[in-house]
Amino acid sequence: MKEFIYNLEAPFEYAYKGDTRTAEFVTLLAPTMKNNNFAASLTQSVRKSILAVTRNMVVDKDAVPDDSPLTGEAIMTLLFSNPDVDINVIFEQAKALFKNGGALVDGEEKMTTPLIEKMEVGDFQNMVGEYIVNFTIA
């Protein structure tokens, strides 16, 4: 199964088997048929948003190198920059996907609402961006 390791910029503490651990990374997992309904909703929202953002853009092909990788931060900047994009819908869809098999804290702990709530906003936003780049528009 394809996965992507997102290293947290702001590690957080969480309970693990009766102890306390510090989360260092989140493993993002490619969607499966088990969570496809969540992944499909996110993919559809993202693609509609990208279409809305880029519909009237004029791109100078010489200004963009062919080998420049699309990053999670870049995709989030694109999505945030358009008033027609409801970013909160994308965030809610991503949360549902992460809680239903799309993400593991430190590669083993299932993502839950309390764990998501411990994350700093920047980490969550960048993590959503990396998921989008790696699994919805790749």
ABEGO torsion letter per residue (X at the ends): XBBBBBBBABBBBBBBGGBBBBBABBBBBBBBAAAAAAAAAAAAAAAAAAAAAAAABBBBAAABBAABBBBAAAAAAAAAABAABBAAAAAAAAAAAAAAGABBBGGABBBBAAAAAABBAAAAAAAAAAAAAAAAAX
